[in-house]
């Protein structure tokens, strides 16, 4: 399975902060916003990742991630000339995906929860169809909304309904089989001129192949698209890290625990950031792993 991070857009809701920088490169507390969605793909065991962004910002991502070898990953990059809907990611990324399945995550979405790995494993384990992740919200009118029957199966999915019949919002994380490439290619622009991801999900629903993973009370889903939500996300991460002494969305830590990089690579990255809590966390992990080996 391959992964796509859609990190385009002009970030107008964050102006003037985003007049000279892409929204997904802004910090969420102590690391770039895009680290958080990339960490989700890594937790799903995905190692080939395509970053899609606008022409004026793509080089910044190349400088940030390079080839990805420092994380045991392979990064590719593609231009999005104009933001024309989420489903456009599969038109732009068609050659990258090839014959594989694919996960798409939005570059401004942050997910956190102790059972996240289990949800991702179930989604990746499905060999057919699509999986979306639903989150209970108070204002479903602002989201794509999925309605469910008593067994948890999707019965209807609507983009920003004026009178929603469900409080389950579809988050910015999607897993698809290879059918998505042809489905997205056939999607027609909506009234607002975009290739809607809801249209893709509706196509899977009509085929009886749309699966829904509900994110319960123990999960956090944060959209960092406004000044207030960006600050809230930063405070959320700061509180977790300061209380627990652990890092959220630490890519090198995930890479090491997933077996993508070795201990020497972990130490090298820790020494690179040794003046920060981020780097100290990596060095502590390396020491703890050495101690565990000695005890065996």
N, C-alpha and C positions, 0 to 999 in steps of 0.2 A: 504494500500500500504506500502511496505517496501523499504528500501534504502540500496544501497551498495556503499561504497567508495573504489575504487581500489587504494591502496597506496603502491604498490610493486615497483619492478624495482631496478636497481643498481645505477641510477643517474649518469651514466658515463659522461654526458655532464656537470656535475657540480663538477667533480673531480678537486682538491683534497678535496673540502669542504664536499663531501659526502662519504669519505672513511670510516668514523666511525659512520655516522648517516644517517638515511633514508631521502631522499629529502623532503618528505612531512612534516617532522618535523622541517625543517629550518624555520626561521622567515621570514614572509612577513611583514615588518615594526615591529609591536608590538605584533604579535601573531603568533602561529605556522601556517604554510601554510595550514594544513588540516582543520583549523577552517573555512576557506572560503567555501570549498565544503560542509562541514557539515551544515553550515548556510543555504545553498541553499535547502538542503533536509528539514531542519526545516521550512523554509518559505513555503515549499510545504505541510506542515502539517504532515510530516513523522516523526514518533517517534521510530520506530524500525530500527536500522542501523547496518549493518555488515561492519566491516573494514577488508579488505584483505591486508596482507602485507607479506614480506619475513620473514623467521624464525628468523633471527638475530635481527629483529626490532620490532616484534609484541608485545613483552613485554613492549616496550616504549609506545605504544599506550594504552595498558592496564593501565599503570601508569598515563598517561595523562587524560584518560576519565573514567577509572573504569567501573562501571555498567551503568553510564550515568544518574543516578538518580538526580544529582545536576542540570541537565538541563531538568528534566522531561522526559528523554529518556531511552531507553534500548539499550545498545551496546552489540554486539556480535563480535567475532574475529575469523578469519580463516587464515590459512597459504597458501601462494602461493609459493610452492617449487622452481619454476622457472617461470620467466615472459614469458608466451607463448601466449600473445595476450589478448585484452580486453574482448573478448567473453568468455575467460576462467573464468571470474568472475561468470558467470551463472552456470558453471560446478562445481566450488568450492562452490558456494552459493546456490545450488539447495535445500538442506534440509532447509536452513534458509528461503528461499522464500516460500517454501511449495505451497499452493494453491493461494497465493496472487499475485497481480500485483507488479511491482518493478521498481524503478528508479535507474539508475547507473550514478555515476559522478566520474570523474577522480580526484585524490587527488592533482594534481598540476594545476587545472583550477580555475580561479577566475572570477566570474560574478558580475556585478553591473549594476543597472538600476532602475529608479523609477517605471517602470511598470513590474518589474520582477515577482511580486506576481501574476499579472493577467496572464502572460504567463504560470506560473507553475500551476495555478488553471485550466486553459483550458486543459493543458496536463494531469493533474491528473483526470479531469472530463471525459475523453474519456474512455469508457468501453471496447473498442476493438482496437487492433492494437498497433502501435508504434508511438512515437512522438520524432523527433529530432529537435534540435535548430540550425538554420543556421545563419552565421555571414558573412557579406561582407568583403573580404580580398583582398589585392593587389597581393598576391602570392599563388593562389589556388593550385599550383603544390605541395605544402608542406602538403596538407590536404586531407581528404576525401571530395569530392565535390558533391553537389547535384544540379541537373538541375531541373528547374521548368517550368511549362507551364504558360499561361497567367492568369490562375485562382489561381496560387500558389501551385498547386499539383505537387508532385515529379514525374519526368519522368525517371530519371536516377541517379544513385549514383556510383561514381568511387573513388577508393583509390589512391591518389597521381597521378593524370593523367599528362602525359607529355604535352598534348595539351588540357587543360580544356575548356569546353564549357560553364562554369558557374564560377562566382566569389563568390558563396555562399559555404563557408566551413562548414562542420558539426562539431559542438563543442563537448566537452567532457561531455555532459549531455544528457541522454537518458531515456525515459519513455516507459515501455513495459507492455503488458498484459502477462498473465501466459504462453502463447504460447512460449515465449522466451526461456524457459527452454529446451523444446524439439528441438527448432530451433538451439540453441547453441550447444546442444549435437550432432547434425548432421553435424555441420560445420567441414570441412576438413582443415588441416593446409595449409596455403598459401605457396608460393615459399620461403618466408623467415622463414617458420616454425612456423607461428603464427595463432591462431584462430582469424580472423579479425572481428571486429565489423561491418565493411562494409558488410561482408557476411550475417550477421544477418539482417541488414537493407535492403539488397537486397531481402532477403526472404520475408520480410513484403511488400516491393514494389511490388513484383510479385503477392502477394495476394491482392493487392489494399488496403493495410492497413497501409501505411506509411504516417504519417502526418508531416508537416514541420511548425515550428513556426520561422518566420524570426525576428531576433533581429535587430532593426533599429538603426539609428544614436545615439539615446539616451542611448545605452547600451555599456558597456565595457566588453570585453572578453579577458582575459590575460592568456597565457600559461607561467608558471614560470619554464620552463625546462632548461634554460641556465642562465649563470651569468648575462648577460645583461637584460634578461626578468625578472629575479628575482629582480634586482635592480629597473627596471621600475615599477614593481608591487608595490614594497615598497614605491617608490616615489608617485605613484598614491594614495595609501591608506593614506600616510602621508599628502599629500596635501588636500585630502577630509576631513580628520579628523581635521586638524589644522584650515582649513577655516570655517568648519561648527560647530566644537566643539562637533561632534557626532562620534560614533564608527561605523566602518564597520565590519560586521561579528562578532558582539558581541553575543555570544551564549546565555548568561544569559538574555540579553535584549530581544532577539527574543523569548526565552522560556517564559518569563514573558508576553510579548505582545500576544503570542499565547495561553496563559492560561495553559502552561505546568508546571509552578511553581508559587508559591504564593509570596506575598510581603516579608514575613519573609525570605524565601529562597533567594530572590533577595538581601536583605540587608546582609545576611550572606556571600554571595559571594562577595558583594561589600566591606565589611569589610576585607575579606581575601586579596583583592588586593588594599587596601585603599591607598597605597603609589604610585599608578600608575593612569594615566588618565583613564585607563580601569575601575579600581575599582571606581573612582570618578564618572564616567558616570553611573554606576549601582546605586550608592547611590543617585545621582541627580534624576534618574528615579524614585526611590522609594519615594523620597520627593515630586516630582511632582505628582505622582499618589495619594499620601495622600492628597495633596492640592485639587486635583480634587474631591476627595470623600467628603471633607469638604464643597465644594461649591455646592454640589448636594442637 
